[in-house]
């Protein structure tokens, strides 16, 4: 489908009118951590027995890891990739690709933590004026092209005249391209993968005229968990966060706790010092990342709000949903929690040409962009 500049100019004008209206090697990391740990907790062992990783009545041999690291890596990858793929998001062979008038180019960033490539979409309407920037973090097994296609975020970038950057996880860092949200080093400011993603963000801000008050980060699944980490660690860099089917900050610290967190048994009490504005989407039939994770992500925004409104709705010929809005005293939303009834582990409202999407809506990409605009 050819989308021309005139059409996008009309869409931008309509959007401006509507936007302000309300609606590291993972294996080695874990091996090192286990070697340094003198004893694994009985609770963790019991959990792994329940997951089928350790026979009942067995115990770890002295001086050896208490768990099968390769097996847990395989299970974590399988849980994400199989669960996420159960949606309606397999590529439709008959559907023609969109042809967008902007540029979609490759780049990379390197620091002490490593190197990651990325793809950057610059809309055709960009003329050097200050514009927003959205950082999009893909899910397991995905890459920037696939994620851009599935979320349709580049088309929104044309419509809303903003830049979108898609950092890419490498297979060297994670065999299934999952962001390593469960590693301790990857949950610390200016260390690990957060430092690389922040570095990519700052690189784009240095090369283009970006409105520093309009930089946002969003992601799906493992990317959603990493988006929550980025918003928590860098509230000075990101003005708001979008999390789709993800997990809260510090939900896990290694592979066993990651598997537990995905089932809804995550660590509690590690709340950020500052509640960053956040919008969360989660399907209530998600069997990969339990929906209670969406509830937990909302806790800081909820606690910082002065009022709450619950708004049920339904997409025509699509999913019903419940939107809960947490507002400040001045009416500005601090957070939105969208529970999509009947939906699984897939990007809501996405294109079937990308992987792991559910076209029955609501449109998570558009709603995220609307929410981001309310924080201006």
C-alpha positions as CSV (number, residue, x, y, z in Angstrom):
1,X,0.0,0.0,0.0
2,X,1.5,3.3,-1.1
3,X,1.2,6.0,1.6
4,X,1.9,9.4,0.1
5,X,3.0,12.6,1.7
6,X,-0.3,14.4,1.1
7,X,-2.1,11.6,3.0
8,X,0.3,11.8,5.9
9,X,0.0,15.6,6.0
10,X,-3.8,15.2,6.4
11,X,-3.3,12.5,9.1
12,X,-0.8,14.8,11.0
13,X,-3.3,17.6,11.0
14,X,-6.1,15.4,12.3
15,X,-3.8,13.8,14.9
16,X,-2.7,17.2,16.3
17,X,-6.4,18.0,16.8
18,X,-7.1,14.7,18.6
19,X,-3.9,14.0,20.6
20,X,-4.9,16.2,23.5
21,X,-8.3,14.5,23.8
22,X,-8.6,11.5,26.1
23,X,-9.9,8.5,24.4
24,X,26.9,-10.1,28.0
25,X,26.4,-13.8,27.5
26,X,23.4,-14.9,29.6
27,X,24.7,-18.5,30.2
28,X,28.1,-17.2,31.4
29,X,26.4,-14.6,33.7
30,X,24.3,-17.3,35.4
31,X,27.1,-19.8,35.6
32,X,29.3,-17.2,37.3
33,X,26.5,-16.2,39.7
34,X,26.0,-19.9,40.6
35,X,29.7,-20.5,41.2
36,X,29.8,-17.5,43.5
37,X,26.7,-18.6,45.5
38,X,27.5,-21.0,48.3
39,X,24.0,-22.4,48.7
40,X,20.9,-22.2,46.7
41,X,17.8,-21.6,48.8
42,X,15.3,-24.3,49.5
43,X,12.5,-22.2,48.1
44,X,14.3,-21.9,44.8
45,X,14.9,-25.7,44.7
46,X,11.3,-26.4,45.5
47,X,10.3,-24.1,42.7
48,X,12.6,-25.8,40.2
49,X,11.2,-29.2,41.3
50,X,7.7,-27.9,40.6
51,X,8.9,-26.7,37.2
52,X,10.3,-30.2,36.5
53,X,13.9,-29.1,36.5
54,X,15.0,-31.0,39.6
55,X,13.7,-34.4,40.7
56,X,11.8,-34.6,44.0
57,X,14.1,-35.5,46.9
58,X,17.3,-34.5,45.0
59,X,19.7,-31.9,46.2
60,X,22.6,-30.1,44.5
61,X,26.0,-31.7,44.8
62,X,28.5,-29.7,46.7
63,X,30.5,-27.4,44.5
64,X,28.2,-27.7,41.5
65,X,25.3,-25.5,40.3
66,X,22.0,-26.4,41.8
67,X,20.2,-26.0,38.5
68,X,20.6,-26.9,34.8
69,X,21.5,-23.5,33.4
70,X,21.2,-24.6,29.7
71,X,17.8,-26.2,30.5
72,X,16.5,-23.1,32.2
73,X,17.8,-20.9,29.3
74,X,15.9,-23.2,26.9
75,X,12.8,-23.1,29.0
76,X,12.9,-19.3,29.4
77,X,13.3,-18.9,25.6
78,X,10.6,-21.5,24.9
79,X,8.2,-19.8,27.3
80,X,8.6,-16.4,25.6
81,X,8.9,-17.5,22.0
82,X,6.1,-20.2,22.0
83,X,3.8,-18.2,24.3
84,X,4.2,-15.0,22.3
85,X,3.6,-16.8,19.1
86,X,0.2,-18.1,20.1
87,X,-1.4,-14.9,19.0
88,X,-2.7,-14.1,15.6
89,X,0.5,-12.6,14.5
90,X,2.0,-14.8,11.8
91,X,3.0,-13.0,8.7
92,X,0.2,-12.8,6.1
93,X,1.6,-13.8,2.7
94,X,-1.0,-12.0,0.7
95,X,-0.8,-8.6,2.4
96,X,1.4,-6.1,0.6
97,X,4.1,-4.3,2.5
98,X,3.6,-0.6,3.3
99,X,5.9,1.8,1.5
100,X,6.6,4.7,3.8
101,X,8.2,7.9,2.6
102,X,10.6,8.4,5.5
103,X,14.0,6.8,5.9
104,X,14.8,3.6,7.9
105,X,18.5,3.3,8.4
106,X,20.9,1.2,10.4
107,X,23.4,2.2,13.1
108,X,25.2,0.9,16.2
109,X,26.4,2.0,19.6
110,X,29.4,0.7,21.5
111,X,30.4,1.2,25.1
112,X,32.2,-0.8,27.9
113,X,29.1,-3.1,28.1
114,X,29.2,-4.1,24.5
115,X,27.8,-3.2,21.1
116,X,24.2,-3.2,19.8
117,X,22.9,-2.3,16.4
118,X,19.7,-0.4,15.9
119,X,17.4,0.9,13.2
120,X,16.1,4.4,13.1
121,X,13.0,5.7,11.3
122,X,13.1,9.4,10.4
123,X,9.7,10.6,9.0
124,X,9.6,12.5,5.7
125,X,8.1,15.5,7.5
126,X,11.2,16.1,9.7
127,X,12.9,19.4,8.9
128,X,15.2,19.8,11.8
129,X,12.6,21.2,14.3
130,X,12.4,19.7,17.8
131,X,10.5,16.4,17.6
132,X,9.7,13.5,20.0
133,X,11.7,10.3,20.1
134,X,10.3,6.9,20.9
135,X,12.7,4.0,21.8
136,X,11.1,0.6,20.9
137,X,12.4,-2.6,22.5
138,X,11.4,-5.8,20.7
139,X,10.4,-9.1,22.2
140,X,12.3,-12.5,22.1
141,X,13.0,-13.9,18.6
142,X,12.2,-10.5,17.0
143,X,14.3,-7.9,15.4
144,X,13.8,-4.2,14.6
145,X,12.3,-4.8,11.1
146,X,9.8,-7.3,12.4
147,X,8.9,-5.2,15.5
148,X,8.5,-2.1,13.4
149,X,6.2,-3.9,11.0
150,X,4.1,-5.6,13.7
151,X,3.6,-2.5,15.8
152,X,3.1,-0.1,12.8
153,X,5.0,2.5,14.8
154,X,6.8,3.9,11.7
155,X,3.4,4.8,10.1
156,X,2.5,6.6,13.3
157,X,5.9,8.3,13.2
158,X,5.0,9.7,9.8
159,X,1.6,10.7,11.0
160,X,2.8,12.4,14.2
161,X,6.2,13.6,12.9
162,X,8.5,11.9,15.5
163,X,11.6,9.7,15.3
164,X,11.5,6.0,16.3
165,X,14.6,4.0,17.2
166,X,14.6,0.2,17.5
167,X,17.7,-1.2,19.4
168,X,18.5,-4.8,18.5
169,X,19.4,-7.5,20.9
170,X,22.3,-9.7,19.6
171,X,22.4,-13.5,19.5
172,X,25.7,-13.3,21.3
173,X,24.1,-11.7,24.3
174,X,21.0,-13.9,24.2
175,X,20.5,-16.8,21.8
176,X,16.8,-16.0,21.4
177,X,17.3,-12.2,21.2
178,X,15.6,-11.7,24.5
179,X,16.7,-8.6,26.4
180,X,18.4,-9.8,29.6
181,X,16.0,-8.1,32.0
182,X,16.5,-10.8,34.7
183,X,20.3,-10.3,35.1
184,X,21.4,-8.1,38.0
185,X,23.9,-6.3,35.9
186,X,21.2,-5.5,33.4
187,X,19.1,-3.8,36.0
188,X,21.6,-1.1,37.0
189,X,22.0,2.4,35.7
190,X,25.0,2.9,33.5
191,X,25.8,-0.8,33.4
192,X,25.0,-3.7,31.1
193,X,22.2,-3.4,28.5
194,X,20.6,-0.4,30.1
195,X,23.8,1.6,29.5
196,X,23.8,0.6,25.8
197,X,20.1,1.4,25.3
198,X,20.6,4.8,27.0
199,X,23.6,5.3,24.9
200,X,21.7,4.7,21.7
201,X,19.0,7.1,22.9
202,X,21.6,9.8,23.6
203,X,23.3,9.2,20.2
204,X,20.0,9.9,18.4
205,X,19.4,13.0,20.6
206,X,22.9,14.3,19.6
207,X,22.5,13.7,15.9
208,X,18.9,15.1,15.5
209,X,16.9,17.9,17.0
210,X,15.0,16.0,19.7
211,X,12.7,17.7,22.2
212,X,14.3,16.5,25.5
213,X,11.0,16.6,27.3
214,X,9.4,14.2,24.7
215,X,11.7,11.1,24.8
216,X,9.8,7.8,25.5
217,X,10.6,4.1,25.8
218,X,8.3,1.2,25.1
219,X,8.6,-2.6,24.6
220,X,6.9,-6.0,24.3
221,X,7.5,-9.0,26.6
222,X,11.2,-9.1,27.5
223,X,11.4,-5.7,25.8
224,X,8.5,-4.5,27.9
225,X,10.4,-5.7,31.0
226,X,13.5,-3.8,29.8
227,X,11.4,-0.7,29.1
228,X,10.2,-0.7,32.7
229,X,13.9,-1.0,33.8
230,X,14.9,1.9,31.5
231,X,12.1,4.2,32.8
232,X,13.0,3.3,36.4
233,X,16.8,3.8,36.0
234,X,16.6,6.9,33.7
235,X,13.7,9.1,34.7
236,X,15.9,12.0,33.7
237,X,16.1,10.7,30.1
238,X,12.6,9.2,29.5
239,X,9.4,11.2,30.1
240,X,7.1,8.2,30.0
241,X,7.1,4.4,29.5
242,X,4.9,1.9,27.6
243,X,4.9,-1.7,28.6
244,X,3.1,-4.4,26.7
245,X,2.9,-7.9,28.3
246,X,6.0,-7.2,30.4
247,X,7.2,-7.4,33.9
248,X,7.9,-4.9,36.7
249,X,11.3,-3.5,37.6
250,X,13.4,-5.9,39.7
251,X,11.0,-8.8,39.3
252,X,13.8,-11.3,39.0
253,X,17.6,-11.5,39.6
254,X,18.5,-14.8,37.8
255,X,16.9,-17.5,35.6
256,X,15.0,-19.4,38.3
257,X,13.4,-16.1,39.6
258,X,12.7,-15.1,36.0
259,X,10.7,-18.2,35.4
260,X,8.8,-17.7,38.6
261,X,8.1,-14.0,37.8
262,X,6.7,-15.0,34.4
263,X,4.2,-17.1,36.3
264,X,3.3,-14.3,38.6
265,X,5.6,-15.1,41.5
266,X,7.9,-12.1,41.5
267,X,10.0,-10.3,44.0
268,X,8.2,-7.4,45.7
269,X,9.2,-4.3,47.6
270,X,11.7,-3.0,45.0
271,X,9.8,0.1,43.9
272,X,11.4,3.0,42.1
273,X,12.1,6.2,43.9
274,X,10.2,8.2,41.3
275,X,6.9,7.1,39.7
276,X,7.4,7.7,36.0
277,X,4.2,8.1,33.9
278,X,3.4,4.7,32.4
279,X,0.9,3.0,30.2
280,X,0.5,-0.8,30.4
281,X,-1.2,-3.3,28.1
282,X,-1.7,-7.0,29.1
283,X,-4.0,-9.7,27.9
284,X,-6.0,-11.5,30.6
285,X,-5.4,-14.8,28.8
286,X,-1.7,-14.4,28.7
287,X,-0.1,-17.7,29.6
288,X,3.5,-16.6,29.0
289,X,3.7,-13.6,31.4
290,X,1.0,-13.8,34.0
291,X,-1.3,-10.7,34.0
292,X,-0.5,-10.0,37.6
293,X,2.7,-8.6,36.3
294,X,0.7,-5.8,34.7
295,X,-0.9,-5.0,38.0
296,X,2.5,-4.9,39.7
297,X,3.9,-2.5,37.1
298,X,1.1,0.0,37.8
299,X,1.8,0.2,41.6
300,X,4.1,3.2,41.6
301,X,1.9,5.2,39.3
302,X,-1.2,4.2,41.2
303,X,0.4,5.2,44.6
304,X,1.4,8.6,43.1
305,X,-2.0,9.4,41.8
306,X,-4.9,11.3,43.4
307,X,-7.8,9.7,41.6
308,X,-8.8,6.6,39.6
309,X,-11.3,6.0,36.9
310,X,-12.3,2.6,35.4
311,X,-13.5,2.7,31.8
312,X,-14.8,-0.5,30.1
313,X,-14.9,-0.6,26.3
314,X,-14.9,-2.8,23.3
315,X,-13.3,-2.6,19.9
316,X,-15.9,-3.1,17.1
317,X,-15.6,-6.8,16.0
318,X,-12.6,-7.1,18.4
319,X,-11.6,-7.5,22.0
320,X,-13.4,-6.0,25.0
321,X,-11.1,-4.2,27.4
322,X,-11.0,-2.4,30.8
323,X,-8.9,0.8,31.0
324,X,-8.0,2.0,34.5
325,X,-6.7,5.6,34.5
326,X,-4.7,6.9,37.5
327,X,-4.8,10.8,37.6
328,X,-3.1,13.6,39.5
329,X,-5.1,16.3,41.1
330,X,-4.8,18.5,38.0
331,X,-6.3,15.7,35.9
332,X,-3.1,14.7,34.1
333,X,-2.8,10.9,33.9
334,X,0.0,9.3,35.8
335,X,-0.7,5.8,34.5
336,X,-3.1,3.8,32.3
337,X,-3.7,0.0,32.7
338,X,-5.4,-1.7,29.8
339,X,-6.5,-5.2,30.5
340,X,-7.5,-6.8,27.2
341,X,-10.1,-9.5,27.7
342,X,-9.5,-12.7,25.7
343,X,-6.1,-11.6,24.5
344,X,-2.9,-13.6,24.9
345,X,0.8,-12.7,24.7
346,X,0.9,-10.5,21.6
347,X,1.0,-6.8,20.6
348,X,-2.6,-5.5,20.6
349,X,-3.8,-4.0,17.4
350,X,-0.7,-4.8,15.5
351,X,-0.2,-5.8,11.8
352,X,-0.4,-9.5,10.8
353,X,2.6,-8.9,8.6
354,X,4.7,-8.8,11.8
355,X,5.2,-11.6,14.3
356,X,3.4,-11.9,17.6
357,X,0.5,-9.5,17.1
358,X,-3.2,-9.5,17.8
359,X,-5.1,-7.5,15.2
360,X,-8.4,-7.5,17.3
361,X,-7.2,-4.4,19.1
362,X,-7.3,-2.0,20.9
363,X,-4.4,-0.3,19.1
364,X,-1.7,-0.3,21.7
365,X,0.7,1.8,19.5
366,X,-1.7,4.6,18.9
367,X,-2.9,4.6,22.5
368,X,0.7,4.7,23.8
369,X,1.4,7.7,21.6
370,X,-1.7,9.4,22.8
371,X,-0.7,8.8,26.4
372,X,2.8,10.1,25.8
373,X,1.3,13.3,24.4
374,X,-0.7,13.9,27.6
375,X,2.6,14.2,29.5
376,X,3.7,17.3,27.6
